[in-house]
Amino acid sequence: MRVWVDLTNSPHVLVLRPIVRALRADGHEVELTARDFAQTLGLLERFGLEATAIGRHRGGRVTAKALGLFERSLALARWARRRPRFDLALGHGSNDVTVAARLLRIPCSTTFDYEWAKVQHNVNCRLAQAVVVPDAIPPERLERYGAKGKLHRYPGLKEEYYLADFEPDAAVLDELRLDRAQPIAVVRTPPAVSLYHRFENPLFAEVLRRLRGTQAVVLPRTPEQRAELAAEGGFVVPERAIDAQSLVALADLVISAGGTMNREAVALGTPVFTVFEGRLGAVDERLIADGRLRRLERAEDVVLAKREPAVFDRVRRDPRVLATMLTAPVGDRA
């Protein structure tokens, strides 16, 4: 079977890498395309994954996103037409590949774990033949997007699947010239260009001011954010894609305005605050209710200190479970 995987954002490389590996181990031919956005291409290079770079992010405005979807979907379709025909296309919330797959009449699967990205899911869920999500998300929240009858729900966090074989490497601390004897914070900037997060985040700005001058590693999403942080000074700002999962595992505190890094910290046993100001998804609602994720209300609540090493049994789940769900549209050929 020939499978086409499209990657449009940095976390998608992490999520789909073990899926690609599992499919290839089963003898399937897998080709990758990727959008030039955030650290997507850098992470692909770091993990040794070859992909054809097609398109870039068009910005946060609705009109710009619509233009980007139209142009990149057509570019993907043109690329795929020149390849031997694919049996299946899939992505992590990639509207572009679902549109291109529909144009080419290729079966398609999509996966995500945040249910309130309404514009994205109204495209993906209606066009895809399989919608793979955590079982924390109530099915009725997805029916409005056209997902009824297409859902494949998995237990736990997606991070527990793609981090199943992960063990932290302390080399990242040396790479960033961090003092292991002093507390380390990892901070992830807001997804400022996302439709579901269009406003400024004053709490996040207060957190940055509180952590300035400490060993705070700030991971920006865009060149603009990186330039702003560099101008401010007082932070460790990596210039290229790093082993962020090891950094999270070895840190004393994680504060993120997004989602994936929060859940990586939960999966790896690192204390974590969320400063996400959008509507909470069901996954984070459950984590907060269980006390595994804390919602930061005031910057004053941030106390950076060395922590005791986490002592807990990590949940490690088999990525083949997700691979099986994602290949559901092709049935016995998978």
C-alpha positions in Angstrom: 0.0 0.0 0.0 1.2 3.5 -0.8 0.5 6.1 1.9 0.8 9.9 1.8 1.5 11.7 5.0 1.2 15.5 5.2 2.8 17.6 8.0 1.8 21.2 8.5 3.1 22.1 12.0 6.0 21.1 14.3 4.0 18.8 16.7 2.8 16.8 13.7 6.3 15.5 13.1 6.4 14.1 16.6 2.9 12.6 16.4 3.2 11.0 13.0 6.8 9.8 13.1 6.0 6.5 14.9 3.0 6.0 12.6 5.3 6.4 9.5 7.8 3.9 11.1 5.0 1.4 11.9 3.6 1.6 8.4 7.0 1.1 6.8 7.8 -1.7 9.1 4.7 -3.5 7.8 6.0 -3.1 4.3 4.0 -0.1 3.2 5.5 2.6 1.0 5.2 6.0 2.7 5.9 9.5 1.2 5.9 12.7 3.2 5.0 16.3 2.3 5.5 19.2 4.7 4.6 22.9 5.1 7.4 25.4 5.8 6.1 26.6 9.2 7.5 26.9 12.7 10.1 24.1 13.2 8.4 21.5 11.0 11.2 21.2 8.4 13.9 21.4 11.1 12.4 18.6 13.1 12.1 16.4 10.0 15.8 17.0 9.4 16.6 16.2 13.0 14.7 12.9 12.9 16.1 12.0 9.5 12.8 12.0 7.7 12.7 13.0 4.0 9.8 15.1 2.9 8.9 17.3 0.0 8.4 20.9 1.2 5.3 22.4 -0.3 3.9 25.8 0.7 4.1 28.0 3.7 1.9 29.5 6.4 -0.1 32.5 5.1 -0.7 34.1 8.5 -3.5 34.3 11.0 -6.3 36.2 9.1 -9.2 34.2 7.9 -8.8 35.4 4.4 -5.1 34.5 4.4 -5.8 31.1 5.8 -8.5 30.5 3.1 -6.0 31.6 0.4 -3.3 29.3 1.9 -5.7 26.4 2.0 -6.7 26.9 -1.7 -3.1 27.4 -3.0 -1.5 24.6 -1.0 -4.2 22.1 -1.6 -3.8 22.6 -5.3 0.0 22.4 -5.0 -0.3 19.1 -3.1 -2.7 17.7 -5.7 -0.3 18.6 -8.5 2.5 16.9 -6.6 0.5 13.8 -5.9 -0.6 13.5 -9.5 3.0 13.1 -10.6 3.5 10.2 -8.2 2.4 6.6 -8.5 -1.2 6.6 -7.2 -1.6 6.7 -3.4 -4.0 4.3 -1.6 -4.4 6.5 1.5 -3.6 10.1 2.6 -3.5 11.2 6.2 -2.5 14.1 8.4 -2.8 15.6 11.8 -5.5 18.2 11.3 -4.1 19.1 7.8 -7.0 20.6 5.8 -4.7 20.8 2.8 -4.2 17.1 2.4 -7.9 16.3 3.0 -8.9 18.7 0.2 -6.2 17.5 -2.1 -7.1 13.9 -1.4 -10.8 14.6 -2.2 -9.8 16.2 -5.5 -7.8 13.1 -6.4 -10.4 10.7 -5.0 -7.9 9.2 -2.5 -9.2 7.8 0.8 -8.2 10.0 3.7 -7.8 10.0 7.4 -7.4 12.8 9.9 -6.5 12.9 13.6 -6.5 15.7 16.2 -7.0 16.1 20.0 -8.5 19.6 20.3 -12.1 19.8 19.2 -12.8 23.6 19.1 -10.8 24.4 16.0 -14.1 24.8 14.2 -13.0 25.9 10.7 -10.4 23.3 10.5 -12.6 20.4 11.6 -15.5 21.5 9.4 -13.2 20.8 6.5 -11.4 17.8 7.8 -14.2 15.8 9.3 -16.5 16.2 6.4 -13.9 15.2 3.8 -12.0 12.5 5.6 -13.3 8.9 5.8 -11.8 8.3 9.3 -11.5 10.7 12.2 -9.1 9.5 14.9 -9.4 11.2 18.3 -8.9 10.6 22.1 -11.8 9.0 23.9 -11.8 12.0 26.2 -13.6 14.0 23.5 -17.4 13.3 23.7 -18.6 12.2 20.2 -21.4 14.8 20.3 -18.9 17.6 20.2 -17.7 16.3 16.8 -21.0 15.5 15.2 -21.5 19.1 14.2 -18.4 18.8 12.0 -19.7 15.8 10.1 -17.7 13.2 12.0 -20.7 10.9 12.9 -20.0 7.4 11.7 -16.3 8.1 11.1 -14.9 8.2 14.6 -12.2 6.0 15.9 -11.5 6.8 19.5 -8.3 5.8 21.3 -7.6 5.7 25.1 -5.2 8.1 26.8 -3.1 10.9 25.3 -1.5 10.9 21.9 1.7 11.8 23.6 1.7 8.4 25.4 1.8 6.8 22.0 4.6 8.8 20.3 6.7 9.0 23.4 6.3 5.2 24.1 10.0 4.4 23.3 11.4 7.8 24.4 14.1 8.2 27.1 15.5 11.7 27.8 19.0 12.6 26.7 20.8 15.1 28.9 22.9 16.3 26.0 20.3 19.0 25.3 21.2 20.7 28.5 24.8 21.0 27.4 23.7 22.1 23.9 21.8 25.0 25.5 24.6 25.7 28.1 22.2 25.2 31.0 23.5 24.6 34.5 22.0 21.4 35.8 22.4 22.5 39.4 20.0 25.4 38.9 16.3 25.2 38.2 15.2 25.1 34.5 11.9 26.3 33.1 10.6 25.5 29.6 8.1 28.0 28.1 6.1 27.6 24.9 4.7 30.7 23.3 1.0 31.1 22.3 -0.2 29.8 18.9 -0.6 33.4 17.8 -1.5 32.6 14.2 -4.3 30.1 15.1 -7.9 30.9 14.4 -8.9 29.7 17.9 -6.5 32.0 19.6 -6.8 35.4 18.0 -6.2 37.6 21.0 -3.2 38.8 23.1 -2.3 36.8 26.2 -1.4 39.3 28.9 -0.8 36.5 31.5 1.8 35.0 29.3 3.6 38.3 29.0 3.6 38.6 32.8 5.0 35.1 33.1 7.9 36.1 30.8 8.6 39.1 32.8 8.7 37.0 36.0 11.1 34.4 34.5 13.4 36.9 32.7 16.9 36.4 33.9 16.4 32.8 35.1 17.2 29.6 33.2 14.0 30.0 31.2 14.2 28.3 27.8 11.5 29.9 25.6 10.5 28.0 22.5 9.0 30.4 19.9 6.7 29.3 17.1 7.6 31.9 14.5 10.6 34.0 13.4 8.7 37.1 14.6 8.4 35.7 18.1 12.1 34.7 18.1 13.1 38.2 17.1 10.9 39.8 19.8 12.4 37.5 22.5 16.0 38.2 21.3 15.3 41.9 21.5 14.0 41.6 25.0 16.9 39.5 26.2 17.2 37.5 29.4 16.0 34.2 28.0 17.5 31.1 26.4 16.1 31.0 22.9 17.2 28.1 20.7 18.2 29.0 17.2 17.1 25.7 15.6 15.0 22.6 16.4 16.2 20.9 19.6 15.4 17.8 21.5 12.4 19.5 23.2 11.1 16.3 24.7 14.3 15.6 26.6 14.3 19.3 27.7 10.7 18.9 29.0 11.5 15.7 30.8 14.6 17.2 32.5 13.0 20.6 33.3 11.7 21.6 36.7 8.7 23.4 35.3 6.9 23.7 32.0 4.5 26.6 31.1 2.8 26.5 27.8 0.2 28.6 26.0 -0.4 25.7 23.6 -1.4 22.1 24.0 1.1 19.5 22.9 3.9 20.5 25.1 1.6 20.6 28.1 0.6 17.0 27.5 4.2 16.0 26.9 5.0 17.3 30.3 2.1 15.4 31.8 3.2 12.2 30.1 6.8 12.6 31.2 6.0 13.6 34.8 7.1 17.3 34.7 5.1 19.9 36.7 3.2 21.9 34.1 1.0 25.0 34.0 -1.3 26.0 31.1 -1.8 29.6 30.1 -4.0 28.8 27.1 -6.7 31.4 26.9 -8.9 29.7 24.3 -11.7 27.3 25.1 -10.3 24.3 26.8 -10.7 21.0 25.0 -11.9 17.8 26.6 -8.4 16.3 27.0 -7.2 19.3 29.0 -10.4 19.4 31.0 -9.8 15.8 32.1 -6.2 16.4 32.9 -7.0 19.4 35.1 -9.8 17.5 36.8 -7.3 14.7 37.5 -4.8 17.2 38.9 -2.2 16.3 36.2 -2.3 19.8 34.6 -2.7 23.1 36.4 -4.3 26.2 35.0 -2.2 29.3 35.8 -4.3 32.2 37.1 -1.6 34.6 38.3 2.0 35.0 37.3 2.8 35.3 41.0 2.0 31.6 41.3 5.0 30.6 39.2 7.8 29.5 41.6 10.9 28.2 39.8 12.8 25.8 42.0 14.6 22.4 41.6 12.2 19.5 41.9 12.6 16.0 43.0 12.9 13.5 40.1 9.5 12.3 39.0 8.7 8.9 40.5 5.7 7.4 38.6 4.9 4.7 36.2 4.9 6.2 32.7 2.1 5.1 30.5 3.5 3.8 27.2 1.1 2.9 24.5 1.6 1.1 21.2 1.6 3.5 18.2 0.3 0.7 16.0 -3.1 1.2 17.6 -3.2 4.7 16.0 -1.8 3.3 12.7 -4.6 0.7 12.6 -7.2 3.4 13.1 -5.7 5.8 10.6 -5.6 3.0 7.9 -9.3 2.1 8.5 -10.5 3.6 5.2 -8.5 1.0 3.2 -9.5 -2.0 5.3 -7.8 -5.2 4.4 -5.1 -3.4 2.3 -3.6 -1.9 5.4 
